[in-house]
Amino acid sequence: MRLLAPAILALGLAGSASAAGGTGDGAALSTCLAAASVAKRGAETCIGAIQGPCLSRPDGGTTVGMADCTARETAAWDVRLNAAYRAALASDRGKVDAVRDGDRRLKGADILRDAQRAWIAFRDRKCDAARLPMEGGTGATLLAGDCVLAETARQAIWLETFTDP
């Protein structure tokens, strides 16, 4: 099985100065999410808020440019995902005493941790499969990157709502 992270990193995530959100990508995403909330739109409407305008730039039409745009937004969502995951683990729901399989006692944080690990494996396999329509071409990596972006954003959104009452 191919590992997605090396391919995405090779196409720009690691070398992008904006990958960590250093150029305001995180702020742009937060602004979109706040506007979506006010307008009573789903947070999913903000998936593509960074990538879309980035792709409109002159270099956004190249394979490397497209990969960089995708990596920038993925990085911004990943920052949100990790913050939300840490908050969920520390939340009241993370401290819940749960019983599974009849007598197995777990904390909510243990269940969440297992769910997150399973999600990572699922995301990697799903996004590996997303490459298939363009297997062997440069577009395969772009398809995988778009998949990682969408899945990361959706998981971040879910985790951000996890601690809501």
N, C-alpha and C positions, 0 to 999 in steps of 0.2 A: 504494500500500500504506500502510496506517495504521501509524504508529509507536506501539508500546506504551508506551514510557517516558513520553511526555507524558500519556497517559491515566492511568497509574498514579500519576504524580506529582500530577496534578490532583486525584486522589481521596484524597490524604492522605500519601503517602510523604514528600514534601518538607517538609510542615509538621508532621509527627508528631515530637514530642519523643522518642518511643521508637524512631523508625525506625533510628537508629544503634545501637540496643541499649543505650541509656543507662539504661533502667529494669530491666535485668537479663534482657532477652530472650536475649542471648547466653549468659548463665549458665544460664538455664532449658534452653536447647537443649543445652548441654554436659552438664548433669545428665541429661537424657533419653538422650543418646547413650552416656554412661557406663553408665547403668542397662541400656540395650539390649545393650551389649557384655557386661556381667556375666551377663545373662539369656540370652545367646546368641541374641538377636533381631537382625534386620537393622536397620541404621541408618535404613532407609526407614520404620520404624515411628515414627520421631520427626518425620516430616513431618506437620505439623498440631499439634505440641506447644505452640506459642505461639498459633496461630490459633484452635484449638478452644476453649480456656478464654476467650480474648478475645471470641469470638462469643457466649459465654454471659453476658456482661455486659449490662446493660440497653440500652446504646447499640450493642451488637454486632449487633442485628437491623435496623439501618438500613443503607441503601446505603453511606453514608459510613462508618459503623461497621464494616461488613463489609470495605470497602476498606482501612480503617486496620488492621484485624486482619491482613489478608493482607499488607499492606505491611510491617508490623512483622516478621512472620516471614520474609518475603522478604529484608529487610535483614539479619536475623541469619544466614541461610544465605549471603547474598552476602559478608558479612564472612569466613565460613569458606571460601567458594569462593576469594576473592582471596588469603587466606593460604595455602591449599593450592596454588594455582596458582604463587605465588611460590616456595614450597618445592619444588614439582615442577621448576620451571625451574632451580633451583639444585642439585637432587639429582644423584646419580651418573647417573641415567637421562637427565637433561637434558644431561649432558656426553658421552653416548655418541656415537661417530662412526657414522653410518649411511649406507648407500648405497641410493639409490632410483633407479628407472628406469635401471638398468644402471651408470651412472657418476656420477650426481649425488650429491655428498657433502654431508651435512647433519649438524648436531648434533641430539641428541635434543630440545633446547630449541626448535629451529626447527620440528620436527615437532609438538611439543606446542603451540607458539604458533599454527601453522596450524590444528591441530585445534580449539583454543579459539575462534579466529575463526570457523571453520565452524560450531561449536556455537552461537555467539551468533546467527549468521544463521538457523540452523535453528530455534532457540528462538523467535526473533521471528516467523518465518513460521508455525510451528506454533501459537503462541499467538494470532496474528492469526486463523488458521482456527478456533481454539477459540471465538471470539466469534460465529460464524455462527448457532448455534441461537437466539440472542437478539438478533441484529443489529437495530439501531435502538432498542433499549431499554437501560435502565441496567444490566440484567443482563449485557449483552455485555462491559462493562468488568470486571465481577466474574469472569466466566468467563476472560477473558484474564489477569487477576491471579492466579487460582488456577493457571492453566497456568504462568505465569512462576514462581510459588512452587515448584510441583512440579518443574519442569525445573531450576531453580536448585539446589534441594536435591539432586536426583539427581546433578547435575554436581559439586557440592561433595563429595558422598560418594565419587564416582568419583575425583576428584582427591586426596582425603585417603587413598585406598588406593593411589594411583599410585606412591608412594615406598616402599610396604611391600615387604619382601624377598620 
